[in-house]
Amino acid sequence: MRLSLRARAGRMAAAAMLSVAAILPAAAAVPVRAADPVVLRVGTTQDLDSMNPYATLLVVGYEAFQLNYDLLVSFGPNLEPIPGFADTWERATDGHSWKFHIRDGMKWSDGQPATSADACFSWQLAIDAIKAGGAGSLGAGYLDPGIDDAKVTKVTCPDASTMIATTDDASDRILQTYMPIIPKHIWSKQTYKTIGDAKFDAPIVGSGPYQAVEWQTGQFVRFERNKNYWGTQAFPDEVVIQIYKTADTMAQAVKAGDIDYAHGVNSDQLNAMKSDTNLKTVVGSANGWTQLAFNTYGTGTGKKIAKGGPSTTALMDAAFRDALGYAVDHKALVEKVLGGYGDVGNTIVPPVLTQWHVEPDKPRTFDIAVAKQKLDAAGYALNASGQRLDKDGKPITLRLFMPDSDDNYPKAAQFIADWYGQLGIKLTTSVLDSATLGDKVLPPEAGDYTADYDIELWGWAGNVDPNALLQIFKCDAIGSSSDSQYCNKQFDTLYDQQLAAKTADERKTILVQMQNLIYDEAPYDILYYDANLDVYRTDRFAGWQNQPANGTPMFTYGNLGYTLLTDAAATPSPAPSVEASAGASAPAGGGSAAPTTAPSTGNTSSSGSSTILIVAILVIVLAIVGGLILSRRRTPGSVEDE
């Protein structure tokens, strides 16, 4: 078990006492022992697939690169734009460009200057990929759509402190762009074609608050404090993202104190930990969903994949997919799989985005009899053995694959297999590690891949704008972010129209059409909008803050939650006396006075009480050997002082 900060402080005080006793004659010259590193341990069941921000497919990969790197503009407590790599910005009066001021004096973790040249280089990678069109994407293709949606056509850096982005977009989407700023002096030889395959080996050079220095696949990623970080130096000296095989072992670890934060426990574990006074349970609204993604490769094009692709042509038929939707009880999944922590799934914009989400115009309800009727009407008959046949006369057996990162997935799959079985459709299920599954769903458009699956049970997480989730249904997402291989030119047209909308109401009208189109065509069956169930300890670190208020402290937008952490063992300074308060001058404008407690530097884990103890010991030693100590008294400016 990891020692608490209080226990470690006591051990350090005892060690200091032994040191003083051993060398009494030189007691006054003995420095206080340096503290052991203060380590924040964060647990997750997702194994990091890549340290390369352009190659990672997973939420844990985003968590890693947000610690390593800054965004040009970051996200505040309420997801508002706040300074990141740029400290100020303004829009040109003609509305066609933005001017970003890159903070002066900033350095990379290796000490090299961090300037606008790095920002221009990083954004230019995405611009080049966008200009290449279907010929390429930036790595896995998750990051460049943000630049594309903001319609950024050019970036220039006239001096070290200025980046100017030319854009045809009338919105402020440019301020919500997920694009890490990477050091040009490290990656200048890379292009958009090669950066996705580049080896981002630890130690990482970045400008974020912590830098990855060690990575053991399947075990942990260790980050050390970036001493050159421009922002708040948080209390932890190190951050370790610990990888667990199951949520159960992770839950046991946070209860035992082996980790400080557990991301993604299940409902039973969360409920069991609610009564622990050292633990805080959080149910965060998730900006995402868990879905069945049907492999529709070849729909409308007739394309086929040799030794791959969907096992039956039925998956290309919207009527078949629609019928399957009536055979899944979404409400039962929320209750029995999620323990009630979530919402019934339907359209592709989650309810947490209240401004944009709509319920479907023609909702499907759970009814096995209706599902059978719709399959019969669509031409999918039963044979004498009760097997459902496709239009080629073959019994339908669907292959479902899921990642090993969520204990709820196998539970949901069992229910779905039973419900499909009542339709005469056999469902086989397989669990793969996330990286293997990510490759398995890729089609030939991505390289040497075959999209050899029928259904993928997995999930997505979005950001503050619905485009992050909408873009995975575009035709050009096939080969990058699409896991349904769905293509519908009407959807693409609507996507472009909502980008160009001049008002929120106009955009909402188009988003309603888009959500209903995907719901009716059913390349996805969105099972549920699952909540983020996280747990953290309150006896070691303080300053935990959800981002936003209905979210979670970690695995959210940016790195703010890490930089706010303080020492839970620190004793606040006493309130000022009445006399002192009377003599203090009030700040101008009626604002609050500055706090009297000095901010923690994060370089020591000793509490104020341990410091007093060490001082008391030294006083006793001084009294015993006073003459000797006084004989070594130094005056200011002496050689020994220097």
Residue pairs with C-beta under 8 A, 6 or more apart in sequence:
1 256
1 257
1 258
2 39
2 41
2 257
2 258
3 11
4 257
4 539
4 540
4 569
5 38
5 540
5 567
5 568
5 569
5 605
5 607
6 569
6 607
8 35
8 36
8 605
9 569
9 605
9 606
9 607
9 609
9 610
10 610
12 33
12 35
12 605
12 606
12 610
13 606
13 610
13 613
13 614
15 33
16 32
16 33
16 614
16 617
17 614
17 617
19 30
19 33
20 27
20 30
20 617
20 618
20 621
23 30
24 621
24 624
24 625
25 625
25 628
27 618
27 621
27 622
27 625
27 629
28 618
28 622
28 629
28 632
29 632
32 614
34 604
35 603
35 604
35 605
35 606
36 605
37 237
37 238
38 235
38 236
38 237
38 238
38 567
38 602
38 605
39 236
39 237
39 238
39 239
39 240
40 236
40 238
40 239
40 240
40 260
40 261
40 541
40 562
40 565
41 240
41 242
41 258
41 259
41 260
41 261
42 239
42 240
42 241
42 242
42 259
42 260
42 261
42 263
42 554
43 241
43 242
43 244
43 250
43 253
43 254
43 259
43 261
43 262
43 263
44 60
44 63
44 241
44 242
44 243
44 244
44 250
44 263
44 264
44 555
45 243
45 244
45 245
45 246
45 247
45 250
45 264
45 404
45 405
45 406
45 407
46 58
46 59
46 60
46 243
46 264
46 405
46 434
47 60
47 217
47 218
47 243
47 405
47 433
47 434
47 435
48 56
48 58
48 60
48 61
48 64
48 215
48 217
48 221
48 241
48 243
49 55
49 56
49 57
49 58
49 61
49 434
49 435
49 438
50 56
50 57
50 61
50 200
51 61
51 64
51 65
51 68
51 200
51 201
51 202
51 204
51 212
51 215
51 221
52 139
52 195
52 196
52 198
52 199
52 200
53 61
53 62
53 65
53 68
53 69
53 139
53 143
53 180
53 182
53 200
54 138
54 139
54 140
54 143
54 195
54 196
54 198
55 61
55 139
55 140
55 196
55 197
56 62
56 64
56 65
56 140
57 140
57 142
57 434
57 435
57 438
58 405
58 434
59 461
59 555
60 241
60 555
62 178
63 241
63 554
63 555
64 212
64 221
64 241
65 180
66 180
66 208
66 558
66 559
67 208
67 209
67 210
67 211
67 212
67 223
67 239
67 559
67 562
68 180
68 204
68 206
68 208
68 210
68 211
68 212
68 223
69 180
69 181
69 182
69 206
69 207
69 208
70 84
70 85
70 180
70 181
70 206
70 207
70 208
71 84
71 85
71 177
71 178
71 179
71 180
71 181
71 558
72 84
72 85
72 86
72 100
72 119
72 123
72 163
72 177
72 179
72 181
73 81
73 82
73 83
73 84
73 85
73 86
73 89
73 100
73 175
73 176
73 177
74 81
74 82
74 83
74 84
74 558
74 559
74 560
75 81
75 82
75 464
75 547
75 557
75 558
75 560
76 82
76 560
77 545
77 547
77 548
77 549
77 560
78 548
78 549
79 464
79 547
79 548
79 557
81 172
81 175
81 176
83 103
84 181
84 558
85 102
85 103
85 106
85 114
85 118
85 119
85 181
85 207
86 100
86 101
86 102
86 103
86 119
86 163
87 101
87 102
87 103
88 100
88 101
89 98
89 99
89 100
89 101
89 175
90 98
90 99
91 97
91 98
91 99
92 98
92 99
95 170
96 166
96 167
96 168
97 164
97 165
97 166
97 167
98 164
98 165
98 167
98 174
99 162
99 163
99 164
100 116
100 119
100 162
100 163
100 164
100 165
101 161
101 162
102 114
102 115
102 116
102 119
102 160
102 161
102 162
102 163
103 230
104 161
105 230
106 113
106 114
106 115
106 207
106 228
106 230
107 113
107 114
107 207
107 228
108 114
108 183
108 185
108 205
108 206
108 207
108 228
109 204
109 205
109 206
109 207
109 211
109 226
109 227
109 228
109 229
110 183
110 205
111 228
112 183
112 185
112 205
113 160
114 181
114 183
114 207
115 157
115 160
115 161
116 157
116 159
116 160
116 161
116 162
116 163
117 157
117 160
117 184
118 181
118 182
118 183
118 184
119 155
119 157
119 163
119 181
120 155
120 156
120 157
120 163
121 182
121 184
121 187
121 188
122 179
122 180
122 181
122 182
122 184
123 147
123 152
123 155
123 163
123 165
123 179
124 155
125 138
125 190
125 191
125 192
125 195
126 138
126 143
126 144
126 146
126 147
126 148
126 152
126 179
126 192
127 147
127 152
127 153
127 154
127 155
128 191
128 192
129 136
129 137
129 138
129 144
129 192
130 144
130 147
130 148
132 192
133 476
134 476
136 192
136 193
137 144
137 192
137 196
137 479
137 480
138 144
138 192
138 195
138 196
139 195
139 196
139 197
140 196
140 480
140 481
141 477
141 479
141 480
141 481
142 480
142 481
143 178
143 179
143 180
145 467
145 468
145 471
145 481
146 173
146 176
146 177
146 178
146 179
146 467
146 468
147 177
147 179
149 169
149 173
149 465
149 467
149 471
149 499
150 167
150 169
150 171
150 173
150 174
150 177
151 167
151 168
151 169
151 499
152 165
152 166
152 167
152 169
152 174
153 166
153 167
153 168
154 165
154 166
155 163
155 164
155 165
155 166
156 163
156 164
156 166
157 163
157 164
158 164
165 174
167 174
169 499
170 502
173 465
173 467
176 463
176 464
176 465
178 463
178 468
181 207
182 206
183 205
183 206
183 207
186 205
187 195
187 198
190 198
202 212
202 213
202 214
202 215
202 221
203 211
203 212
203 213
203 214
204 211
204 212
204 213
205 211
206 226
207 226
207 228
207 229
207 230
208 226
208 229
208 559
209 225
209 226
209 229
209 231
209 232
209 233
209 234
209 559
209 562
209 563
210 223
210 224
210 225
210 226
210 238
210 239
210 559
210 562
211 223
211 224
211 226
212 221
212 222
212 223
213 222
213 223
213 224
214 220
214 221
214 222
215 221
215 222
218 243
219 242
219 243
220 240
220 241
220 242
220 243
221 240
221 241
221 243
222 238
222 239
222 240
223 238
223 239
223 240
223 241
224 237
224 238
225 233
225 234
225 236
225 237
225 238
225 602
231 563
232 563
232 564
233 601
233 602
234 562
234 563
234 564
234 565
234 566
234 602
235 541
235 543
235 565
235 566
235 567
235 600
235 602
236 541
236 562
236 565
236 602
237 602
237 603
239 562
242 250
242 253
242 259
244 250
244 253
245 404
246 407
247 264
247 265
247 266
247 269
247 406
247 407
248 269
248 407
250 259
250 262
250 264
250 265
251 262
251 265
251 266
251 269
251 272
251 273
251 535
253 259
253 262
254 260
254 261
254 262
254 265
254 273
254 279
254 535
254 536
254 537
255 273
255 276
255 279
257 278
257 537
257 539
257 540
260 536
260 537
260 540
260 541
261 534
261 535
261 536
261 537
261 553
261 554
262 534
262 535
262 536
263 532
263 534
263 552
263 554
263 555
264 405
264 406
264 532
264 533
264 534
265 273
265 533
265 534
265 535
266 339
266 407
266 408
266 533
267 338
267 339
267 340
267 341
267 533
268 339
269 533
269 535
270 281
270 283
270 339
270 341
270 533
270 535
271 339
273 279
273 281
273 535
274 281
278 537
278 538
278 539
279 535
279 536
279 537
279 538
280 535
280 536
280 537
280 538
280 544
281 533
281 534
281 535
282 532
282 533
282 534
282 535
282 536
282 546
282 552
282 553
283 341
283 531
283 532
283 533
284 531
284 532
284 533
284 534
284 546
284 550
284 551
284 552
284 556
285 352
285 531
285 532
285 550
285 551
286 342
286 350
286 352
286 461
286 529
286 530
286 531
286 532
287 350
287 352
287 353
287 461
287 462
287 463
287 464
288 350
288 459
288 460
288 461
288 462
288 469
288 529
288 530
289 345
289 348
289 350
289 459
289 460
289 526
289 527
289 528
289 529
289 530
290 345
290 406
290 408
290 409
290 412
290 457
290 458
290 459
290 526
290 527
290 528
290 530
291 345
291 457
291 458
291 459
291 460
291 524
291 525
291 526
291 527
292 328
292 400
292 416
292 455
292 456
292 457
292 524
292 525
292 527
293 441
293 455
293 456
293 457
293 458
293 483
293 484
293 523
293 524
294 310
294 315
294 321
294 454
294 455
294 484
294 522
294 523
294 524
294 525
295 309
295 310
295 315
295 441
295 451
295 453
295 454
295 455
295 456
295 484
295 485
296 310
296 315
296 316
296 321
296 484
296 485
296 486
296 523
297 303
297 305
297 309
297 310
297 316
297 443
297 451
297 478
297 485
298 304
298 305
298 309
298 310
298 316
298 485
299 316
299 485
299 486
299 487
300 487
300 488
301 487
305 443
305 444
305 450
305 451
305 452
306 450
307 450
307 452
308 443
308 444
308 449
308 450
308 451
308 452
309 443
309 450
309 451
309 452
310 316
310 451
310 453
310 454
311 397
311 398
311 399
311 454
312 390
312 392
312 394
312 396
312 398
312 454
313 390
313 391
313 392
314 320
314 380
314 390
314 391
314 396
315 321
315 398
315 454
317 378
318 520
318 521
318 522
319 374
319 377
319 378
320 375
320 378
320 380
321 521
321 522
321 523
321 525
322 364
322 374
322 520
322 522
323 371
323 374
323 375
323 378
323 380
323 423
324 371
324 420
324 423
324 425
324 522
324 525
325 364
325 371
325 522
325 525
326 364
326 365
326 366
326 367
326 368
326 370
326 371
326 374
327 366
327 368
327 371
327 419
327 420
327 422
327 423
328 366
328 415
328 416
328 419
328 525
328 527
329 366
329 415
329 419
330 344
330 345
330 346
330 366
330 527
330 528
331 344
331 366
332 366
332 415
333 412
333 415
333 527
333 528
334 340
334 342
334 343
334 344
334 528
336 411
336 415
337 408
337 411
337 412
337 415
337 528
338 408
338 528
338 530
338 531
341 530
341 531
341 533
342 528
342 529
342 530
342 531
343 351
343 528
343 529
344 528
344 529
345 525
345 526
345 527
345 528
345 529
346 359
346 360
346 363
346 519
346 526
347 357
347 358
347 359
347 360
347 515
347 516
347 518
347 519
347 526
348 469
348 470
348 473
348 514
348 515
348 518
348 519
348 524
348 526
349 356
349 357
349 358
349 466
349 469
349 470
349 511
349 515
350 357
350 462
350 469
350 529
351 357
351 529
352 529
352 550
353 462
353 466
355 504
355 508
356 466
356 507
356 508
356 511
357 515
358 511
358 512
358 515
358 516
360 515
360 516
360 519
360 520
361 516
362 516
362 519
362 520
368 419
368 422
368 423
371 423
372 423
375 388
375 423
379 391
380 388
380 389
380 390
380 391
380 396
381 388
381 389
382 388
382 389
382 424
383 389
383 395
386 424
387 395
387 396
387 424
387 426
388 395
388 396
388 423
388 424
388 425
389 395
389 396
390 396
395 426
396 424
396 425
396 426
397 425
397 426
397 427
397 428
398 420
398 425
398 426
398 427
398 428
398 454
398 455
399 428
399 430
399 453
399 454
399 455
400 413
400 416
400 417
400 427
400 428
400 429
400 430
400 453
400 454
400 455
400 456
400 457
401 429
401 430
401 431
401 432
401 437
401 440
401 441
401 453
401 455
401 456
401 457
402 409
402 410
402 413
402 429
402 430
402 431
402 432
402 437
402 456
402 457
402 458
403 409
403 431
403 432
403 433
403 434
403 437
403 458
404 431
404 432
404 433
404 434
405 434
406 459
408 530
409 431
409 457
409 458
410 429
410 431
412 457
412 527
413 427
413 429
413 457
416 427
416 457
417 427
417 429
420 426
420 427
421 427
427 455
432 440
437 456
437 458
439 449
440 449
440 451
440 452
440 453
441 451
441 453
441 456
441 483
442 449
442 451
442 479
443 449
443 450
443 451
443 478
443 479
443 485
444 450
444 451
444 479
445 478
445 479
446 479
446 480
451 485
456 483
456 484
458 483
459 530
460 469
460 472
462 468
462 469
463 557
464 557
466 511
467 499
470 495
470 511
470 514
471 477
471 481
471 495
472 481
472 482
472 483
473 482
473 484
473 486
473 488
473 491
473 518
473 523
474 482
474 491
474 492
474 495
475 487
475 488
475 489
475 492
476 492
478 485
478 486
478 487
484 523
484 524
486 518
486 521
486 523
488 517
488 521
490 517
491 514
491 517
491 518
494 510
494 513
494 514
494 517
495 514
497 510
498 507
498 510
498 511
498 514
501 507
501 510
518 524
532 551
532 552
532 555
534 552
534 553
534 554
534 555
536 544
536 553
536 554
538 544
538 568
539 568
540 568
540 569
541 565
541 566
541 567
541 568
542 565
542 566
542 567
542 568
542 570
543 564
543 565
543 566
544 553
544 561
544 564
544 565
545 553
545 560
545 561
545 564
546 552
546 553
546 556
547 553
547 556
547 557
547 558
547 560
547 561
553 561
554 561
554 562
566 600
567 600
567 605
567 607
569 605
569 607
570 600
570 607
570 608
571 607
571 608
571 609
572 597
573 596
573 597
573 598
575 596
576 584
576 596
584 593
586 593
587 593
587 594
621 629
622 629
634 640
634 641
635 641
